[in-house]
């Protein structure tokens, strides 16, 4: 399942990971989320977003735009 995929993003904020997944899906990029959060302590751990290797370049463009917009909105 993850063998042919590359981790492109991880965060402990559920909403950020799922928003980026939706943005990637809008671009036709298939991705999966791997939940690495502790089941007893939800504040510990992150969710990781994986994409297919062949989508790395296109995904990095989406990721750069996502991160720049996130920085702008948090200021």
Beta strands, then each sheet from edge to edge (+ up, - down):
strand 1: 5-11
strand 2: 31-35
strand 3: 47-52
sheet 1: 1+ 3- 2+
end
